[in-house]
Amino acid sequence: MSTKPKPGKDNFTRNLVIGVVVGVILIMLVPTLISKQTDTSAKIPASVSAERGYGVVFNGELTGVPVIDVYEDFQCPVCAQFEAAQGDYLESLIAEKKATVVFHTLSFIGTESVLAANAAACSADEDKFLALHKMLYQTQPKENSGAWTNESLVAAGNSVGITSDSYEKCVNTGQYAGWVNNVAAAAAQEDVNSTPTVFINGKELKRGNEYYDRALFKAAVERG
Amino acid sequence: MRQVQLWFGLLARLVLGGVLLLAGYLKFDELDKSQMAVRAYEMLPVPLANFIGIVLPFFEIGMGLLLILGAGIRYSAALSALLMVVFVIGISQAWARGLSIDCGCFGGGGQVAPGTANYLTPLLRDTGLLALGIYLFRYPQSKFALDKTPQSAALEKGI
């Protein structure tokens, strides 16, 4: 620290390091930014509506009934609680055509959420979305524990009666991975900051007991 | 005395840089969550918040690396201090407005159950880091830095 080194030469390593760090960060950042955009050319299941935030839609053709948007992540433990509390009720609304229900399967918890959401989309093509949906929540493993793989998700499909080769192929090839990304991008635009989040007729249901109490939830749906 | 200052400079670099690097690393493979965390502060328009949510972890990793390596200490310290000012403002306004959110500082983030939000810890941590950033901006000299001439170039001009 006594002599004054010549500037320029002494700072070569330092400038090189700054250049490399900034360069590498930018090279990684730009493709990431692009990949988070909605890809309109991604394959989507027949029951999915791009206009409804790429959600899986039930009873989309009905008018004059409540529209319930459910944002969830298959790995989210609180979503499993929500499903346990309200799943049957939602299914009955769907079966009796008393509401339009849209499921948005987010994947912010990690890669296993992506695999599960892809498998759910595959099951939608087999008309078994609700069955697999329920089954995945009932058997929900610890987050990112490695329990959900394409193999185990094919097996999960089999256990709810999906036996087709197309389902297996769809899961194994990650056919709807682009769609999973689109669901996430659409939810980000909708300002969904937690799972589960429910919108009834476009209005967010306040975080609280309504989510876990059947009577309160039913009342909220009927209020619209 | 001078030696103590050099060692303290190193410590400040490693703490500030280490925390930034860790924070960036924990966020950068769960960017959906990072976007969610930024949106939950309800400070920015949603598209901008989503953009920041992606950029922030990369920025933190970059600043952290530069501080740890000791390359361009004044600039990276100034930018890090600025970042801490933004964080302090963000957390304070969330607290003042009574939002129930997770700070999302080290991954995670988004809304939490009412009454469970903790704002004091991140606020104190970021204030401490801000102090380190300001110190390094003012006294960038430190041990084992790639900046060979921190005192010669900018400093000797009296900046």
Interface residues (C-beta under 8 A of the other chain):
Chain A: M1 K4 P5 P7 D10 N11 T13 R14 N15 V17 I18 V21 V22 I25 M28 L29 T32 L33 K36 L106 S107 F108 I109 G110 A184 A188 Q189 D191 V192 N193 S194 R207 G208
Chain B: R2 L6 E30 L31 D32 K33 Q35 M36 R39 A40 V46 P47 N50 F51 I54 V55 F58 F59 I61 G62 L65 L66 L69 G70 A71 G72 S100 I101 G110 Q111 V112 A113 P114 Q141 L146 D147 K148 T149 Q151 S152 A153 E156
